[in-house]
Structures are given as C-alpha cells and as structure tokens.
C-alpha cells in the first residue's frame, strides 16, 4: 500500500510539475543595490576598507551612526568594528559582572597607545578620537580586539571582506568619495553625481595607482 501511495504521489508531482517540499530548491536572488555601491580594496589582515562620502554642495545629509559605544562583555569587544565622528566623545564600557578589563587605543601604525586605562566592572571610559584608524586591545585578555575608525565625513561604511560596499540610498547631489585601507591609507578622492537611481563606483586603483 505504501509503495502504491508513493507511485501515485510521484505521478501527481509529474502531472503538476511540482516537486516534493523536501526536494524543492529555491533560487535565492540577491536584492540589487538601490543606491551608491561598488568595489573598494578587500580586507587586509582582517581589517576592512572604509569608504567615505562627503557632499560637495551644501546639503543636509542624514548621518545616524548609532551610539558611539564599545562594550566589553563575554571576553569580547562589542561591536568589533565601529565608525564614529572625529572630535566627538565616545565611550568604552565594561558590562561584566565580576571581570576586570583594560582598554588600549593604538593609532594604526603607532608603537605607543594613546589611551591605556583599566576597566573594572561597570566602569565607563570616555575617549575623543582624532580622524584616523585605531586598534583597540585589552592587555588583560590578548584575544580581545576591536577596530575604530573616526572621520568627519557625514557618511562612511565598512566594506565587506571582498571590498564590496553599499551606502544604500543617499540624497541626490554631487559628492566626493574616497577610501581608506590599512595598507595604502587614504586614497585620492573623486567626484560623483548621485541621482535617484543606483550608482556603481569602482574604487580599485588602476595600474598607475589612481582610482578607476
């Protein structure tokens, strides 16, 4: 009886063109970018590139980067990557119940930290970064690391590991776009015109070292 039922089901699937649920394969199509997106340098040693966008014409550009906070909890920094406004205070917190930490802020390429402070449970440490990139370490727990990028650009995003980036929709206008990477530092800015549609931007350097 079970065999007969299986044959009948197979015939029904063949007649309707439908596959059994457990064998159905869904084609997942990635949503096409809607705004400014493109390709920058891929990550180097785990450090992702940063893409910066500044309006050239006077304009109000929304810039919501969330709370400028890096927490210490569960033996990790959270988040492990953060973009903040240069020249404005941010905070480091220790949310552990009974575990002490330490916060060291190292400008990328420097041999000396510019902040080295113990962080007892519930402690809050304020730090005002200048523009640039910073490694964040805890000398009590060497496996704890984070990365901080401070900029005055109103719009900035981390690229993915492969260098792809996506700002989403930004207000129409003329912008300056540039990248930062841990290997080459800041790239030469270039101008782009943004309208209401998607815009792909290739920021990989050409043979002469200039953006395409």
Secondary structure, DSSP 8 states (H G I E B T S, - for coil): -HHHHHHHHHHHHHHHT---GGG-----------SEEEE----BTTB--EEEEEESSS----------EEEEETTEEESSEEEEETTSEEEEEE--SS--EEEEEEETT-SS-SEEEEE-TT-EEEEE--SEEEEEE-TTSTT-EEEEEEES-SEEEE--TTSEEEEE---SEEEEEEEEETTTEE---EEEEE-SS-EEEE-SB-TTSSB-
